[in-house]
Amino acid sequence: MSDVRPSFRNPAEEAAYDAVLIDLADRPRGNEAIMVFRAPTDPEAAVIADAMVHAGAVSEDLYTRLLTVADRHYAAFRHGVGQPVTRAIAFDAFGTLVQIGRKRHSFERLIRQARDRAKMIPSPMTQPIGLADYAAALGLPHPDAELAALDEELATIALYPDTLDALRRVRDQGMKVAVASNLAMPYAAPLKALLGDLIDVWHFSFDAGAIKPKRAFYAGLIAKLECEPDELLMVGDTWRDDIVGAVDAGSRAKWLDRNGRASYVRRFIAARGLADACPDHPR
């Protein structure tokens, strides 16, 4: 373990990190826990370490989980067991594969007009419903202005420069490719038009009836891919939805940090682009 002092984004993050180290050092098997905490290259370890730093303390639950990761690493080293084989990779959509040039928030504008009613009916993120039908369900008039704004927004959806190359490379390696995203129904068609035959499985929250990071979302994704949870690698740009959610479901994850703003502990499983997020071959 290197003794080089890591760099932090701000003094508060550094102080929280140091508080966790002190707490871990006073616990049984503290040295093992500290080793995993200081270099959380395992996605679950990164999730645990991140939660500890955000809390500035170590709960019993997080400490137990950290030791479980340490034991797993020790067993893998002792028995020469490597990472599970990656049989499928799921990508988040917006912020990962595609970006929106001009966001208009049409669904949110409707919700602001009828907040009480919106709380009583399913979210457009968890049911296959268009904007006009959702307005009707809210008891609002036909949303001409919002529909025009939505069409304008959808027309600005574009691929990131590294998207197609990354998807082709993954498919060439024989892995299944999925898009797994929280979105309302109108956003699905532009994605399919842009990505077409490069995707084996489409898994959207409006069809699944569940939103990331809920386990039900990931359970449906794993079932569609016909793989074991630990054979799935989730790649996404939202820590809670794409990383914590995948880890809690028993899968592995890679955080896409295109702007390079990751906190110290998140850097261990972060990638600046899709080429670095995807494995070079099934492992």
N, C-alpha and C positions, 0 to 999 in steps of 0.2 A: 504494500500500500504506500502510495506516494505521500510524503509529508508536505508537499507543496500546497500552500494555502489556496483553496478554490476562489474563484471570483464570483461575486454576487451582484445582483441588479441594484440593490439598495441596502442601507444599513439595517433596516428592519428585517430583511430576509436573512442577513448574516447573523443578527442577534438571535433570531428564532432557530437557526441552524445550530448555533453554539449551545443554546439551551437544550436542544434535543440531545446533542452529544453528551452533555453533562448528565442528563437524565439516564441515558443508555448506559453510561459508564458505571453508574451506581447499582445496576441491576444484575441478577445472575446471568451468566453467559453474555455479559455486556460487550466483551471484545468481539464475539461473533456477530452480534447485532450491529455494532459500529461498522464492521467491515462491509456488511451488506448495505447499510445506510449510506456510507460515504461513497460507494460506487454502485448505485442501483441500476445495473445493466439489465436486470430482469424486469419486464414490464410491471409485474406485480410489486416488486421491490420499489420501483419508481413511484407507483401509485401510493404505496404506504409511506415512503419517505416524503413525498409531496404533501400528504395529509398531515404528517407530523410537523413539517415546517410551517404549514399554514396555521396549525393550532399552537405552535410554539411549545408543545408538550407531547408526552408519550402516553397514550391510553393503554390499558391492559390489552384491549382487543388488538390494537395496532402492533403492540410489542409481540404478542403471540403470533400474529401473521408474519411479522418480520423474521422471527425465529423459524417459522415453517419454511420460509424461502431459503434461509441459511441452511437448514437441514436438507432441503432439496438439492441445493448446490453441492453440498458436501457428498451426498449420496451419488450424484451424477459424476463428480470427480473421482470418487472411490471406485465406482463400478464402470467408469468409462462410457457413461451414457450421455449422448449429445442432446441437442434440441429436438423436439418432436418434428416429424416431417411436415412441411408446409404443403398442404394439398389445395388450399383455397385462400385467396386474398380478397377481402372486401374493402372497397373504397367508399369513403364519404363522398358526397357530390359537391356541394357548394363550398368553396374555400379549399377544396382538395383537387378535384378534377376540373371543375368549371368555376367561373366567376360571373357575377352580374355587373354589367357596366353601369346601370342606373336603377337603383332600388326604389320602388314606389310604394311598397307595403300596403297593397290594396286590401288584403284580408284584415290586417290590423286596423285599417281605417274604418271598416265596417264594424269591427268589434268595439271600437271606441264609441260608435254611435249607439250601441245597444249592449252595454256591458252586462247588465243584469240578465238579459235573455241569453247572452253568450255563455254565461256560467251554467245555464240549465240544459244546454244541448252539447253534443260532442264537438270537439274541436275539428276544424277542417284538416288538421294534421293527422287525425285518427279516423277519418271517414272519407270515402271517395265522393267528393262533392265539389261542384264548380262554384265560381264566385257568385253567379246570379242565383243559383239555388240556395246558396248559403245566406245570401241577403234575404231571400224569401223566408227562410227558416228563422231568421232574426226579426221578421216582421218589418223589414225595410223595403222601400220602393226599389224598382229595378235600378241597379247600380251602373248607369251608363258611364259616368265619369271614372268610376273605379275599374270598370272593364277596359276602358281605353288606356288607363294607366297600367293595368296588368299586361295588356298586349305590348305596350311600349317596353315594359320591364323584360318580358320574356324574349323580346327581339334582341336584347343586349347580352343575353347569356352566351358566353364564349369559353372555349377550352383554354386551359393554361398551356404554354408552349411545350411542356414536357409530358403532357397527358398521353397522347397517342403512342409515343415511343415506349412509355412505361407499360401501358396496357398490352401492347404487342409483345414486349419482352416477356411479360408474365405468361401470356398465352403460349408463346413459343416454348416455354419451359414445362408446359403440360399442366399448369395449375388452373383451377377454376377461378373465374373472375366474377365478382359481384359488385354491384353498386348498392350500398345500404345507407339510406338517408332519411332524415326527418324532413318531410315536405308536404305541401298540399297538392292535390291532384293536377292542377294546370301546369305545374312545373315539371311533370314527368315527361311529357311529349317532347319538349326541346332537348332533354337529356338523351332520350332514345334516338332522336334525329342526329345528334352530334356523335354519339358513341356506337350506335348501330350494332353490328355483328361482333364487336369486341367484348361484349358482356354476355356471360352465361346466365346470370341470375340478377333480376331486378327485385329489390326488397325495399319498399317505401312504407313509411309510417302510416300513410292514409289507407294502404291496403292491409297492413299488418294489424291495425287497430291498437298499436302501441308505439310509444316514442322512445328513442334512445335517451337515456341509458338503461331503460327498464329491461329486465331479464327476458320478458316475453318477446321483445323485439329481437334480441339475439337468439333466443330459442327458435323462433321462426326462421331466421337467417340460416342457422346451422342445419335445420331440417331441410331447407331448400337445397343447400349445398351438399347434403348427404356426406358430411364429414364429422369427425369428432371435434368437440370444442377446442382442444389444444392443437388441432391441425389447421385452425383458422387464424390468419393474421389480419387484423383490422388496421387500416391506415386512414387517419383522419386528422383534421386540424383543431377539433374541439376536445379539450382534455376530458371534461366530465362525460360527454356523450360517447366519444370514440375510444378513449383510453380506459377510463375507469369502468365504463359500461362493459367493454370487451373483457377486461380482466375479471370483473365480477362474474361474468358468464363462463369463465374458465378458458378463455381464448388469450392469444397474444396480441400485442398492439405496437404500432409505431406512430409516434406523434409527428405530424407534418408542421414544421415551424418555418414557414417560408421567409419570415422577416428576421429570424435569428434573435428572438426576444425571450427565449426560454429561460426559466429560472434554473438555478444550478442543478437541482436534482432531476429536472425534466430533460436536461441536455443529454442525459445518458441514453435516452431512447428517442431522441429527436432527430429529424432529418430536414435539411433545408430544401430538398426537392424530391420528386417522386422516384428519381433514379436511385437515390440513397435509401429510400424508404422500403423498396422492394428487394427481397433476397435475390442474389445472382443465380441461384439454382435451388431446387427443393432440398431442405436440410432435415 
